[in-house]
Amino acid sequence: MMMRRLCGRANSSNVMKIVWLLEELGLPYERLDVGGPFGNTDTPEYLAMNPNGKVPTLEQDDGFILWESNAILRFLCAATAPDSPMWPSDLKARANIDRWMDWQQTTVDAPQRVLLLRLVRTPPEKRDPKVIDAAAAELRRFCSILDRALSRTPYVAGNDFTLADIALGVHVHRWFAYPVDRPDQPHLRAWYDRLLSRPVYRHHVAIPVA
Ligand SMILES: N[C@@H](CCC(=O)N[C@@H](CS)C(=O)NCC(=O)O)C(=O)O
């Protein structure tokens, strides 16, 4: 029988989210290197699974296929760990988690991508300081929103580790790795340290940013 398969290179933040959850839940899977230098996102077979030609794509052992990393997180949690506090059935608790996950996709992702592509992956002589400074300023503001939330509770959406920590936790490692000015945000830092105490995070997410 086919094993649950995750398509996507290991250094993609959106792929990391899925690996992180699969490992936390102890679910069996195989991961295929797709995207970035590995390519193969523009083949007819891949586009039939994921018309965006992006990673990650999840293929379940029953043939069910899903793209969009946060949708994959929710599906895996609901399908395999419905009682988990990571995405609880209580509607308000769930909506609170969903809100932070949507914020990650719609708001935090864009400036963090600018820093990755225009700072980390661009040689110094080709960097545009205006673009980099604007993205860093946006991220500083988003980090201060997180820092305030984390001054009240140990995890993003409350007292429990949830999917909101996974969606945003892949970014906080990069934030502390980028060569940009960072204000003192002790609650954000303490949360990052809390994530670093999880072996799965250290092994799969807190890897060199390149
Ligand atoms: N919103 C999508 C974004 C997917 C996305 O943009 N993935 C990036 C990697 S993080 C990608 O596929 N880049 C092209 C590539 O790796 O070839 C999701 O969360 O799954």
The ligand as an ORCA input file, in Angstrom:
! r2SCAN-3c Opt
* xyz 0 1
  N       0.463     29.446      0.494
  C       1.226     28.316      0.056
  C       2.590     28.837     -0.368
  C       3.402     27.781     -1.071
  C       4.743     28.328     -1.507
  O       4.859     29.483     -1.955
  N       5.780     27.500     -1.421
  C       7.114     27.916     -1.826
  C       8.148     27.387     -0.838
  S       7.931     28.023      0.794
  C       7.425     27.324     -3.195
  O       6.781     26.374     -3.643
  N       8.427     27.882     -3.874
  C       8.843     27.397     -5.154
  C       9.694     26.171     -5.073
  O      10.064     25.716     -3.983
  O      10.016     25.646     -6.163
  C       1.333     27.292      1.185
  O       1.310     27.722      2.358
  O       1.406     26.090      0.931
*
